[in-house]
Amino acid sequence: MAEQLRLKDVQFPLQVRVRTDAWAPAFVLGVVLWVVAVPIILGVPSALYEWGGAKLQALRIFVVVSFPAMCLFQVYTWMAWRRPRHLTVTEDEIRTHSWRVRWKDVHSFWLNIPPLSKNPDKDSQVCFVIEDHAWTNELRRGNRWDSGYPFGSGGLLPRHNVIRTQAATDPPINSLFELFEELWMQAHGENPEDGEKPEDPAAHW
């Protein structure tokens, strides 16, 4: 687990860059799956399916059904690789090229680590619950590629006033969680040394 950064250790603005090299292999995998899937869907070569019988026909049906998700995965990984949402963190706000949120407009937040993750430093995201008055269509559109919808990824608009950071950042996003707590408390007029930390809404979901 990455060492935590604290407010006293940071000079602002803090730049948190997405490790695009971590997303490139996923995009290449998506391309390979797509290239393999298209001939199967088209039934090419036809002689193979006549010879292969029911098993190949079942495979073809499975690929047809899963093809939309496969295409979404390819677009999602392309966006993660070629349109990364690098973070800029200041004492007043956190922002990317497509969205920004002031700390005082954050109701609460939590660290999201996928249950099967073997590398939290790469897979973690921070999820922010946004106050109703700051929950705008512009913010939703800007965060759609990290929304978690569908299938735990992105592409659809976020819901429940929650936006997420992109995974695979440098420094790791999980190493910034205590810094985020301090900035949140400071923005809400509390002393980071003795104020209450933001409630973890994930504990109630």
Backbone as a chain_set.jsonl record, in Angstrom:
{"seq": "MAEQLRLKDVQFPLQVRVRTDAWAPAFVLGVVLWVVAVPIILGVPSALYEWGGAKLQALRIFVVVSFPAMCLFQVYTWMAWRRPRHLTVTEDEIRTHSWRVRWKDVHSFWLNIPPLSKNPDKDSQVCFVIEDHAWTNELRRGNRWDSGYPFGSGGLLPRHNVIRTQAATDPPINSLFELFEELWMQAHGENPEDGEKPEDPAAHW", "coords": {"N": [[0.851, -1.18, 0.0], [0.548, 2.217, -0.841], [2.443, 4.923, 0.619], [0.948, 7.394, 2.692], [0.198, 10.733, 1.688], [0.299, 13.93, 3.264], [-1.219, 17.038, 4.255], [0.74, 18.85, 5.138], [2.913, 18.035, 3.709], [2.67, 18.746, 1.083], [2.908, 20.764, -1.849], [0.942, 23.116, -3.472], [-0.413, 23.877, -6.759], [-1.184, 20.373, -6.777], [-0.208, 17.912, -8.981], [-1.656, 15.09, -10.333], [-1.089, 12.453, -12.193], [-2.453, 10.31, -14.696], [-1.493, 6.986, -15.248], [-0.919, 6.234, -18.25], [0.315, 4.16, -19.583], [-0.494, 1.942, -18.211], [-3.021, 1.498, -19.134], [-2.862, 0.969, -21.846], [-2.308, -1.846, -22.537], [-4.814, -3.005, -21.948], [-6.464, -1.811, -23.853], [-5.333, -2.856, -26.212], [-5.915, -5.557, -25.806], [-8.702, -5.384, -26.036], [-8.935, -4.73, -28.766], [-7.914, -7.059, -29.942], [-9.829, -8.953, -29.094], [-12.067, -7.929, -30.428], [-11.319, -8.194, -33.123], [-11.178, -10.971, -33.3], [-13.81, -11.592, -32.733], [-15.482, -10.546, -34.788], [-15.268, -12.144, -37.279], [-16.395, -14.5, -36.23], [-19.01, -13.735, -35.618], [-19.921, -13.142, -38.188], [-19.845, -15.616, -39.231], [-17.673, -16.714, -40.604], [-14.957, -18.726, -41.641], [-17.623, -20.181, -43.548], [-17.678, -22.921, -43.916], [-16.403, -23.969, -41.716], [-18.259, -23.691, -39.638], [-20.282, -25.324, -40.515], [-19.027, -27.74, -40.251], [-18.343, -27.73, -37.555], [-20.642, -27.859, -35.987], [-23.054, -27.892, -33.27], [-21.636, -26.816, -31.079], [-19.966, -24.766, -32.061], [-21.921, -23.109, -33.056], [-23.198, -22.371, -30.701], [-21.099, -20.954, -29.531], [-20.989, -18.857, -31.334], [-23.454, -17.584, -30.885], [-23.056, -16.746, -28.243], [-20.948, -14.895, -28.592], [-22.199, -12.99, -30.21], [-24.136, -11.989, -28.427], [-22.504, -10.899, -26.428], [-21.102, -8.983, -27.779], [-21.819, -6.128, -27.86], [-21.002, -5.289, -25.254], [-18.314, -5.837, -25.482], [-17.521, -3.994, -27.423], [-18.029, -1.63, -26.018], [-16.142, -1.898, -23.983], [-13.824, -1.602, -25.479], [-14.006, 1.069, -26.353], [-14.056, 2.338, -23.863], [-11.515, 1.669, -22.757], [-9.925, 2.886, -24.662], [-10.555, 5.615, -24.238], [-9.599, 5.854, -21.632], [-6.896, 5.478, -22.058], [-6.074, 7.261, -24.164], [-7.39, 9.642, -23.624], [-6.81, 10.61, -20.936], [-7.845, 11.379, -17.553], [-6.22, 13.381, -15.969], [-5.496, 14.611, -12.698], [-5.803, 17.721, -10.997], [-5.049, 19.017, -7.95], [-5.998, 21.336, -5.554], [-6.099, 23.615, -2.729], [-8.658, 24.502, -2.761], [-10.177, 23.068, -4.625], [-10.759, 20.113, -6.68], [-9.871, 18.896, -9.849], [-10.267, 17.951, -13.335], [-9.585, 17.817, -16.904], [-12.154, 17.695, -17.756], [-14.026, 17.957, -15.71], [-14.774, 19.664, -12.611], [-14.664, 20.129, -9.063], [-15.46, 21.819, -6.122], [-14.039, 21.618, -2.87], [-15.732, 22.326, -0.797], [-18.146, 21.681, -1.851], [-18.299, 18.999, -1.756], [-19.924, 16.369, -0.3], [-19.297, 13.951, 0.988], [-16.919, 11.236, 0.874], [-15.214, 8.271, -0.335], [-12.82, 5.57, -0.424], [-12.511, 3.439, -3.091], [-11.785, 0.196, -3.633], [-11.491, -2.431, -5.804], [-12.949, -5.608, -5.04], [-11.519, -7.948, -5.809], [-9.006, -7.069, -6.326], [-5.509, -7.194, -6.791], [-3.645, -5.329, -6.721], [-3.852, -2.605, -5.206], [-2.725, -0.041, -5.444], [-2.828, 0.464, -8.123], [-5.47, -0.043, -8.92], [-7.321, 1.395, -7.428], [-9.927, 3.836, -6.804], [-11.14, 7.097, -5.942], [-14.233, 7.972, -4.671], [-16.547, 10.546, -4.854], [-19.194, 12.069, -3.167], [-21.445, 14.391, -4.229], [-22.768, 17.561, -3.315], [-26.243, 18.455, -3.6], [-26.788, 20.957, -4.859], [-24.588, 21.362, -6.443], [-24.584, 19.342, -8.238], [-24.529, 18.911, -11.396], [-25.52, 18.72, -14.895], [-23.348, 19.118, -16.552], [-21.207, 18.332, -14.948], [-21.86, 15.617, -14.619], [-21.699, 14.68, -17.286], [-18.984, 15.147, -17.731], [-17.79, 13.274, -16.082], [-18.44, 10.798, -17.032], [-16.856, 8.714, -18.133], [-15.591, 7.553, -16.045], [-17.523, 6.651, -14.406], [-18.351, 4.199, -13.402], [-20.478, 2.85, -14.425], [-21.541, 1.035, -17.272], [-21.07, -2.219, -15.689], [-19.094, -1.789, -13.748], [-17.269, -0.086, -14.888], [-17.147, 2.468, -17.106], [-18.788, 4.988, -19.152], [-21.511, 5.329, -19.218], [-23.671, 7.838, -17.761], [-22.867, 9.109, -14.489], [-24.476, 8.291, -11.316], [-26.59, 8.957, -8.434], [-25.387, 11.233, -7.316], [-22.646, 10.794, -7.339], [-19.257, 10.981, -8.237], [-16.223, 9.76, -9.771], [-12.677, 9.25, -9.514], [-10.176, 8.584, -12.03], [-8.664, 5.383, -12.357], [-5.352, 3.996, -11.706], [-3.173, 5.976, -11.169], [-0.474, 8.366, -10.755], [0.973, 10.119, -8.247], [-0.253, 7.088, -6.596], [-3.784, 6.99, -6.248], [-4.868, 6.102, -3.865], [-2.963, 6.814, -2.025], [-3.45, 9.417, -1.529], [-5.62, 9.767, 0.019], [-5.819, 10.53, 2.776], [-4.869, 13.129, 2.58], [-6.94, 14.232, 1.038], [-8.971, 14.045, 2.948], [-8.076, 15.916, 4.829], [-8.124, 18.301, 3.304], [-10.837, 18.432, 2.749], [-11.935, 18.752, 5.332], [-10.76, 21.184, 6.031], [-11.932, 22.884, 4.122], [-14.495, 22.863, 5.075], [-14.373, 24.339, 7.333], [-13.125, 23.15, 9.507], [-10.656, 21.932, 11.788], [-8.015, 20.129, 10.518], [-6.52, 18.585, 12.249], [-8.071, 17.818, 14.433], [-10.71, 17.615, 13.663], [-13.872, 16.082, 12.671], [-13.828, 13.357, 10.461], [-14.912, 12.943, 7.021], [-17.954, 11.189, 6.614], [-18.139, 7.773, 5.648], [-19.92, 6.938, 2.959], [-20.147, 4.545, 1.66], [-20.3, 2.609, 3.514], [-22.923, 2.412, 4.106], [-24.216, 1.514, 1.886]], "CA": [[0.0, 0.0, 0.0], [1.362, 3.412, -0.966], [2.52, 5.78, 1.797], [-0.002, 8.496, 2.636], [0.619, 12.125, 1.655], [-0.456, 14.782, 4.168], [-1.292, 18.448, 3.869], [2.01, 19.514, 5.436], [3.945, 17.54, 2.798], [2.279, 19.016, -0.302], [2.871, 22.101, -2.421], [-0.165, 23.19, -4.42], [-1.305, 22.76, -7.086], [-0.618, 19.034, -6.872], [-0.577, 17.238, -10.223], [-1.787, 13.635, -10.208], [-1.197, 12.034, -13.586], [-2.882, 8.94, -14.975], [-0.464, 6.161, -15.884], [-1.531, 5.759, -19.494], [0.927, 2.887, -19.965], [-1.241, 0.865, -17.564], [-4.268, 1.294, -19.877], [-2.598, 0.537, -23.224], [-2.523, -3.283, -22.755], [-6.251, -3.304, -21.927], [-6.998, -1.421, -25.154], [-4.857, -3.845, -27.189], [-6.733, -6.747, -25.586], [-10.011, -5.116, -26.628], [-8.806, -4.814, -30.221], [-7.761, -8.48, -30.287], [-11.136, -9.593, -28.917], [-12.953, -7.444, -31.492], [-10.881, -8.808, -34.383], [-11.567, -12.38, -33.252], [-15.269, -11.709, -32.655], [-16.182, -10.189, -36.026], [-15.459, -13.314, -38.151], [-17.3, -15.46, -35.596], [-20.366, -13.213, -35.802], [-20.259, -13.256, -39.609], [-19.844, -17.038, -39.621], [-16.603, -16.895, -41.59], [-15.464, -19.304, -42.902], [-18.888, -20.902, -43.355], [-17.422, -24.365, -43.873], [-16.022, -24.316, -40.352], [-19.457, -23.787, -38.81], [-20.998, -26.528, -40.959], [-18.301, -28.886, -39.72], [-18.232, -27.671, -36.1], [-21.899, -28.231, -35.357], [-23.763, -27.126, -32.248], [-20.731, -26.099, -30.186], [-19.566, -23.514, -32.696], [-23.112, -22.251, -33.136], [-23.376, -21.821, -29.354], [-20.059, -19.933, -29.386], [-21.387, -17.709, -32.148], [-24.535, -16.893, -30.171], [-22.446, -16.082, -27.085], [-20.179, -13.737, -29.056], [-23.164, -11.986, -30.66], [-24.754, -11.391, -27.247], [-21.517, -10.143, -25.66], [-20.391, -8.041, -28.641], [-21.967, -4.725, -27.427], [-20.138, -5.042, -24.098], [-16.947, -5.861, -25.997], [-17.296, -2.7, -28.083], [-17.964, -0.62, -24.97], [-14.848, -2.069, -23.332], [-12.804, -1.051, -26.354], [-14.111, 2.525, -26.285], [-13.694, 2.725, -22.497], [-10.062, 1.603, -22.584], [-9.357, 3.915, -25.534], [-10.696, 6.882, -23.54], [-8.703, 5.831, -20.476], [-5.517, 5.536, -22.542], [-5.786, 8.417, -25.013], [-8.003, 10.848, -23.05], [-6.732, 10.41, -19.483], [-8.347, 12.446, -16.707], [-5.242, 13.776, -14.963], [-6.079, 15.43, -11.633], [-5.124, 18.852, -10.354], [-5.592, 19.177, -6.602], [-5.648, 22.568, -4.857], [-6.761, 23.718, -1.44], [-10.057, 24.878, -2.983], [-10.925, 22.202, -5.529], [-10.102, 19.032, -7.411], [-10.391, 19.047, -11.212], [-9.633, 17.348, -14.506], [-9.911, 18.623, -18.089], [-13.57, 17.564, -18.098], [-14.893, 18.287, -14.58], [-14.141, 20.237, -11.423], [-15.52, 20.165, -7.878], [-14.889, 22.496, -4.96], [-14.074, 20.774, -1.677], [-16.893, 22.645, 0.026], [-19.326, 21.082, -2.482], [-18.223, 17.547, -1.556], [-20.635, 15.965, 0.925], [-18.526, 12.871, 1.603], [-16.179, 10.462, -0.131], [-14.625, 7.031, 0.158], [-11.853, 4.893, -1.282], [-13.084, 2.244, -3.699], [-10.802, -0.787, -4.096], [-12.223, -3.617, -6.255], [-12.775, -6.733, -4.101], [-10.548, -8.942, -6.279], [-7.776, -6.382, -6.713], [-4.225, -7.626, -6.241], [-2.756, -4.165, -6.769], [-4.651, -1.423, -4.862], [-2.093, 1.189, -5.927], [-3.212, 0.649, -9.528], [-6.902, -0.242, -9.183], [-8.19, 2.193, -6.554], [-10.544, 5.101, -7.181], [-11.838, 7.814, -4.879], [-15.602, 8.324, -5.069], [-17.011, 11.745, -4.167], [-20.631, 12.364, -3.168], [-21.534, 15.826, -4.463], [-23.968, 18.218, -2.801], [-27.294, 18.584, -4.618], [-26.726, 22.21, -5.61], [-23.434, 21.309, -7.351], [-24.744, 18.159, -9.094], [-24.979, 19.478, -12.663], [-25.381, 17.875, -16.083], [-21.979, 19.269, -17.036], [-20.372, 17.475, -14.104], [-22.181, 14.222, -14.943], [-21.111, 14.354, -18.594], [-17.533, 15.15, -17.61], [-17.307, 12.121, -15.322], [-19.085, 9.575, -17.511], [-15.934, 7.616, -18.441], [-15.149, 6.939, -14.786], [-18.744, 6.588, -13.597], [-18.614, 2.865, -12.842], [-21.622, 2.277, -15.138], [-21.982, -0.239, -16.67], [-20.092, -3.282, -15.423], [-18.006, -1.31, -12.915], [-16.3, 0.697, -15.662], [-17.644, 3.796, -17.411], [-19.431, 5.162, -20.443], [-22.829, 5.879, -18.91], [-23.608, 8.946, -16.814], [-22.878, 8.712, -13.071], [-25.751, 8.389, -10.607], [-26.579, 9.107, -6.973], [-24.501, 12.341, -6.939], [-21.299, 10.262, -7.118], [-18.27, 10.967, -9.306], [-15.053, 8.965, -9.433], [-11.413, 9.528, -10.177], [-9.705, 7.492, -12.872], [-7.712, 4.483, -11.696], [-3.97, 3.929, -12.204], [-2.584, 7.31, -11.159], [0.851, 8.557, -10.17], [1.034, 9.063, -7.236], [-1.484, 6.303, -6.485], [-4.871, 7.769, -5.661], [-5.097, 5.681, -2.476], [-1.994, 7.492, -1.163], [-3.899, 10.794, -1.35], [-6.909, 9.784, 0.721], [-5.73, 11.334, 3.998], [-4.777, 14.513, 2.121], [-8.304, 14.64, 0.685], [-9.708, 14.247, 4.207], [-7.646, 17.181, 5.425], [-8.625, 19.391, 2.469], [-12.288, 18.47, 2.949], [-12.2, 19.345, 6.645], [-10.349, 22.585, 5.969], [-12.945, 23.606, 3.346], [-15.717, 22.927, 5.868], [-14.115, 25.13, 8.529], [-12.697, 22.313, 10.626], [-9.22, 21.737, 11.937], [-7.663, 18.756, 10.098], [-5.878, 17.832, 13.318], [-9.007, 17.252, 15.409], [-12.077, 17.616, 13.151], [-14.438, 14.8, 12.27], [-13.581, 12.998, 9.077], [-16.165, 12.735, 6.294], [-18.559, 9.864, 6.756], [-17.985, 6.878, 4.506], [-21.255, 6.513, 2.561], [-20.121, 3.171, 1.169], [-20.647, 1.727, 4.632], [-24.374, 2.326, 4.204], [-24.754, 1.106, 0.587]], "C": [[0.896, 1.243, 0.0], [1.325, 4.23, 0.33], [1.619, 6.996, 1.62], [0.694, 9.855, 2.572], [-0.272, 12.929, 2.589], [-0.346, 16.23, 3.717], [0.047, 19.151, 4.06], [3.118, 19.125, 4.464], [3.769, 18.027, 1.358], [2.411, 20.492, -0.651], [1.801, 22.113, -3.514], [0.155, 24.142, -5.561], [-0.537, 21.444, -7.206], [-1.125, 18.376, -8.151], [-0.552, 15.727, -10.011], [-2.058, 13.099, -11.61], [-1.648, 10.576, -13.69], [-1.747, 8.201, -15.674], [-1.054, 5.541, -17.148], [-0.942, 4.429, -19.955], [0.188, 1.707, -19.346], [-2.526, 0.544, -18.324], [-4.043, 0.766, -21.289], [-2.799, -0.969, -23.434], [-4.006, -3.668, -22.769], [-6.889, -2.936, -23.268], [-6.582, -2.423, -26.229], [-5.641, -5.143, -27.055], [-8.11, -6.57, -26.201], [-9.997, -5.222, -28.136], [-8.717, -6.27, -30.664], [-9.101, -9.203, -30.182], [-12.095, -9.194, -30.04], [-12.61, -8.103, -32.823], [-11.269, -10.291, -34.438], [-13.083, -12.523, -33.341], [-15.965, -11.482, -33.985], [-16.33, -11.379, -36.982], [-16.415, -14.354, -37.565], [-18.75, -15.021, -35.801], [-20.831, -13.383, -37.242], [-20.305, -14.707, -40.102], [-18.822, -17.365, -40.685], [-15.456, -17.67, -40.949], [-16.69, -20.188, -42.639], [-18.684, -22.406, -43.226], [-17.072, -24.826, -42.459], [-17.25, -24.525, -39.479], [-20.331, -24.974, -39.232], [-20.366, -27.778, -40.369], [-18.354, -28.92, -38.192], [-19.509, -27.993, -35.347], [-22.359, -27.293, -34.261], [-22.83, -26.309, -31.356], [-20.293, -24.765, -30.781], [-20.745, -22.558, -32.834], [-23.397, -21.601, -31.781], [-22.35, -20.726, -29.083], [-20.447, -18.667, -30.146], [-22.488, -16.9, -31.464], [-23.977, -16.121, -28.978], [-21.703, -14.813, -27.503], [-21.114, -12.624, -29.522], [-23.767, -11.248, -29.465], [-23.768, -10.485, -26.502], [-20.829, -9.053, -26.473], [-20.601, -6.575, -28.232], [-21.083, -4.38, -26.229], [-18.672, -5.001, -24.518], [-16.585, -4.531, -26.656], [-17.174, -1.583, -27.051], [-16.625, -0.683, -24.246], [-13.746, -1.438, -24.168], [-12.815, 0.479, -26.315], [-13.649, 3.032, -24.919], [-12.178, 2.728, -22.304], [-9.355, 2.603, -23.485], [-9.413, 5.278, -24.825], [-9.742, 6.959, -22.346], [-7.249, 6.018, -20.894], [-5.209, 6.853, -23.252], [-6.408, 9.714, -24.521], [-7.994, 10.748, -21.526], [-7.225, 11.628, -18.716], [-7.341, 12.721, -15.588], [-5.901, 14.722, -13.956], [-5.177, 16.605, -11.262], [-5.826, 19.084, -9.023], [-5.085, 20.492, -6.024], [-6.352, 22.579, -3.507], [-8.247, 24.029, -1.583], [-10.857, 23.845, -3.764], [-10.076, 21.04, -6.018], [-10.713, 19.035, -8.806], [-9.61, 18.194, -12.2], [-9.954, 18.252, -15.695], [-11.404, 18.61, -18.387], [-14.525, 17.838, -16.932], [-14.083, 18.932, -13.463], [-15.153, 20.306, -10.293], [-14.776, 20.897, -6.77], [-15.027, 21.59, -3.736], [-15.308, 21.069, -0.824], [-18.195, 22.121, -0.578], [-19.313, 19.562, -2.409], [-18.896, 17.21, -0.232], [-19.847, 14.921, 1.698], [-17.785, 12.132, 0.487], [-15.609, 9.205, 0.517], [-13.664, 6.469, -0.877], [-12.461, 3.598, -1.779], [-11.96, 1.366, -4.242], [-11.567, -2.029, -4.53], [-11.931, -4.825, -5.373], [-11.689, -7.731, -4.515], [-9.208, -8.328, -6.652], [-6.556, -6.966, -6.011], [-3.236, -6.469, -6.201], [-3.561, -2.896, -6.484], [-4.06, -0.115, -5.372], [-2.467, 1.489, -7.371], [-4.729, 0.722, -9.7], [-7.831, 0.69, -8.407], [-8.762, 3.421, -7.261], [-11.05, 5.773, -5.907], [-13.189, 8.243, -5.428], [-16.078, 9.486, -4.211], [-18.522, 11.86, -4.288], [-20.776, 13.881, -3.194], [-22.841, 16.374, -3.895], [-24.966, 18.462, -3.935], [-27.14, 19.844, -5.466], [-25.583, 22.22, -6.627], [-23.52, 20.14, -8.336], [-25.369, 18.587, -10.419], [-24.816, 18.477, -13.8], [-23.969, 17.95, -16.642], [-21.028, 18.371, -16.255], [-20.61, 16.007, -14.435], [-21.55, 13.815, -16.277], [-19.59, 14.269, -18.51], [-16.972, 13.922, -16.924], [-17.807, 10.787, -15.877], [-18.105, 8.416, -17.745], [-15.303, 6.994, -17.204], [-16.32, 6.664, -13.859], [-18.949, 5.268, -12.865], [-19.793, 2.173, -13.493], [-21.306, 2.2, -16.622], [-20.789, -1.117, -16.317], [-18.904, -2.806, -14.597], [-16.979, -0.471, -13.632], [-16.835, 2.105, -15.888], [-18.224, 3.844, -18.806], [-20.822, 5.736, -20.298], [-22.686, 6.962, -17.845], [-23.608, 8.445, -15.37], [-24.231, 8.97, -12.43], [-25.512, 8.692, -9.128], [-25.614, 10.192, -6.489], [-23.055, 11.896, -6.712], [-20.46, 10.393, -8.379], [-17.032, 10.232, -8.819], [-13.816, 9.498, -10.136], [-11.068, 8.348, -11.084], [-8.696, 6.656, -12.089], [-6.33, 4.608, -12.349], [-3.344, 5.314, -12.324], [-1.196, 7.297, -10.522], [0.914, 9.966, -9.573], [-0.283, 8.3, -7.149], [-2.57, 7.063, -5.746], [-5.14, 7.361, -4.219], [-4.112, 6.336, -1.507], [-2.407, 8.925, -0.851], [-5.137, 10.892, -0.458], [-6.861, 10.646, 1.99], [-5.577, 12.819, 3.662], [-6.16, 15.04, 1.755], [-9.143, 14.887, 1.936], [-9.363, 15.592, 4.832], [-8.171, 18.379, 4.631], [-10.132, 19.555, 2.642], [-12.631, 19.143, 4.276], [-11.857, 20.83, 6.656], [-11.392, 23.42, 5.229], [-14.251, 23.756, 4.104], [-15.49, 23.595, 7.224], [-13.689, 24.341, 9.73], [-11.182, 22.205, 10.64], [-8.867, 20.309, 11.536], [-7.053, 17.911, 11.207], [-6.886, 17.176, 14.259], [-10.452, 17.224, 14.921], [-12.554, 16.219, 12.797], [-14.176, 14.555, 10.797], [-14.91, 12.779, 8.362], [-16.664, 11.305, 6.447], [-18.362, 9.058, 5.484], [-19.361, 6.387, 4.071], [-21.294, 5.077, 2.076], [-20.501, 2.189, 2.269], [-22.141, 1.526, 4.746], [-25.009, 1.838, 2.908], [-24.895, -0.396, 0.536]], "O": [[1.875, 1.313, 0.743], [0.323, 4.237, 1.045], [1.537, 7.562, 0.529], [1.653, 10.106, 3.302], [-1.466, 12.65, 2.701], [0.508, 16.588, 2.907], [0.443, 19.965, 3.225], [4.147, 19.797, 4.394], [4.614, 17.757, 0.505], [2.069, 21.363, 0.15], [1.764, 21.231, -4.371], [0.902, 25.104, -5.378], [0.602, 21.41, -7.671], [-2.333, 18.293, -8.376], [0.449, 15.165, -9.567], [-3.151, 13.283, -12.145], [-1.27, 9.731, -12.879], [-1.118, 8.737, -16.586], [-1.62, 4.449, -17.107], [-1.614, 3.655, -20.638], [0.229, 0.598, -19.88], [-3.07, -0.552, -18.184], [-4.95, 0.171, -21.871], [-3.413, -1.351, -24.431], [-4.408, -4.558, -23.519], [-7.752, -3.659, -23.765], [-7.399, -2.798, -27.07], [-5.995, -5.764, -28.057], [-8.637, -7.495, -26.819], [-10.939, -5.745, -28.731], [-9.358, -6.673, -31.634], [-9.469, -9.972, -31.07], [-12.847, -10.028, -30.543], [-13.501, -8.52, -33.563], [-11.642, -10.802, -35.494], [-13.585, -13.465, -33.954], [-16.948, -12.16, -34.286], [-17.438, -11.613, -37.465], [-17.154, -15.009, -38.3], [-19.614, -15.84, -36.118], [-21.987, -13.725, -37.494], [-20.738, -14.991, -41.219], [-19.067, -18.191, -41.563], [-15.019, -17.333, -39.849], [-16.765, -20.861, -41.611], [-19.426, -23.082, -42.514], [-17.406, -25.942, -42.06], [-17.276, -25.446, -38.662], [-21.034, -25.558, -38.406], [-21.052, -28.743, -40.031], [-18.405, -29.995, -37.594], [-19.454, -28.366, -34.175], [-22.107, -26.088, -34.294], [-23.198, -25.218, -30.92], [-20.256, -23.752, -30.082], [-20.581, -21.341, -32.74], [-23.786, -20.435, -31.713], [-22.672, -19.699, -28.486], [-20.255, -17.552, -29.66], [-22.451, -15.67, -31.468], [-24.373, -14.982, -28.728], [-21.816, -13.779, -26.845], [-20.857, -11.448, -29.262], [-23.893, -10.024, -29.488], [-24.151, -9.427, -26.003], [-20.051, -8.275, -25.922], [-19.631, -5.818, -28.252], [-20.482, -3.306, -26.188], [-17.885, -4.225, -23.977], [-15.486, -4.01, -26.469], [-16.33, -0.697, -27.182], [-16.037, 0.351, -23.93], [-12.836, -0.809, -23.629], [-11.759, 1.11, -26.251], [-12.939, 4.034, -24.829], [-11.622, 3.678, -21.752], [-8.299, 3.12, -23.122], [-8.424, 6.011, -24.816], [-9.149, 8.006, -22.084], [-6.464, 6.638, -20.177], [-4.192, 7.487, -22.97], [-5.998, 10.79, -24.956], [-9.049, 10.796, -20.895], [-7.053, 12.764, -19.158], [-7.556, 12.359, -14.432], [-6.756, 15.53, -14.318], [-3.952, 16.485, -11.223], [-7.034, 19.318, -8.973], [-3.879, 20.738, -6.005], [-7.108, 21.663, -3.182], [-9.013, 23.842, -0.638], [-12.073, 23.745, -3.596], [-8.865, 20.986, -5.807], [-11.929, 19.161, -8.948], [-8.478, 17.778, -11.952], [-10.528, 19.327, -15.522], [-11.881, 19.42, -19.182], [-15.732, 17.941, -17.153], [-12.866, 18.765, -13.382], [-16.345, 20.513, -10.522], [-13.603, 20.625, -6.514], [-16.023, 20.881, -3.591], [-15.865, 20.165, -0.201], [-19.23, 22.112, 0.089], [-20.21, 18.906, -2.938], [-18.495, 17.7, 0.824], [-19.74, 14.998, 2.922], [-18.011, 12.385, -0.697], [-15.533, 9.09, 1.74], [-13.694, 6.846, -2.048], [-12.88, 2.755, -0.985], [-11.269, 1.741, -5.19], [-12.24, -2.638, -3.699], [-10.781, -5.045, -4.994], [-11.014, -8.297, -3.656], [-8.36, -9.003, -7.237], [-6.568, -7.202, -4.803], [-2.119, -6.615, -5.704], [-3.92, -2.178, -7.417], [-4.796, 0.817, -5.697], [-2.428, 2.643, -7.796], [-5.218, 1.475, -10.542], [-9.022, 0.758, -8.713], [-8.16, 3.965, -8.187], [-11.349, 5.104, -4.919], [-13.276, 8.809, -6.518], [-16.021, 9.42, -2.983], [-19.07, 11.761, -5.386], [-20.294, 14.575, -2.299], [-23.887, 15.731, -3.983], [-24.574, 18.653, -5.086], [-27.345, 19.794, -6.679], [-25.608, 23.006, -7.574], [-22.633, 19.966, -9.172], [-26.593, 18.623, -10.55], [-24.067, 17.507, -13.683], [-23.448, 16.957, -17.15], [-20.152, 17.728, -16.834], [-19.657, 15.233, -14.523], [-20.945, 12.749, -16.388], [-18.978, 13.412, -19.148], [-15.817, 13.557, -17.145], [-17.611, 9.749, -15.244], [-18.479, 7.256, -17.574], [-14.562, 6.017, -17.307], [-16.131, 6.465, -12.659], [-19.63, 5.214, -11.841], [-20.092, 1.026, -13.16], [-20.849, 3.187, -17.198], [-19.644, -0.782, -16.619], [-17.81, -3.358, -14.724], [-15.927, -0.165, -13.071], [-16.963, 2.866, -14.929], [-18.162, 2.868, -19.552], [-21.273, 6.523, -21.131], [-21.696, 6.995, -17.115], [-24.279, 7.46, -15.06], [-25.03, 9.76, -12.931], [-24.378, 8.683, -8.649], [-25.079, 10.096, -5.385], [-22.317, 12.549, -5.975], [-20.879, 9.976, -9.458], [-16.81, 10.094, -7.616], [-13.895, 10.109, -11.202], [-11.603, 7.251, -10.922], [-7.962, 7.182, -11.253], [-6.17, 5.239, -13.394], [-3.025, 5.773, -13.42], [-0.808, 6.344, -9.846], [0.908, 10.935, -10.332], [-1.32, 8.805, -7.581], [-2.304, 7.708, -4.732], [-5.593, 8.184, -3.424], [-4.38, 6.411, -0.308], [-1.793, 9.58, -0.008], [-5.641, 11.988, -0.212], [-7.787, 11.417, 2.241], [-6.097, 13.673, 4.379], [-6.515, 16.161, 2.116], [-9.934, 15.828, 1.979], [-10.24, 16.315, 5.303], [-8.615, 19.365, 5.22], [-10.643, 20.674, 2.677], [-13.512, 20.001, 4.335], [-12.59, 21.637, 7.229], [-11.708, 24.534, 5.649], [-15.034, 24.663, 3.821], [-16.294, 23.447, 8.144], [-13.862, 24.792, 10.862], [-10.523, 22.371, 9.614], [-9.365, 19.364, 12.148], [-7.058, 16.682, 11.135], [-6.613, 16.116, 14.823], [-11.343, 16.847, 15.682], [-11.757, 15.293, 12.644], [-14.295, 15.469, 9.981], [-15.917, 12.468, 8.998], [-15.89, 10.348, 6.413], [-18.412, 9.598, 4.379], [-19.932, 5.515, 4.726], [-22.354, 4.451, 2.077], [-20.963, 1.081, 1.996], [-22.595, 0.587, 5.4], [-26.234, 1.753, 2.831], [-25.333, -0.94, -0.477]]}, "num_chains": 1, "name": "protein.A"}
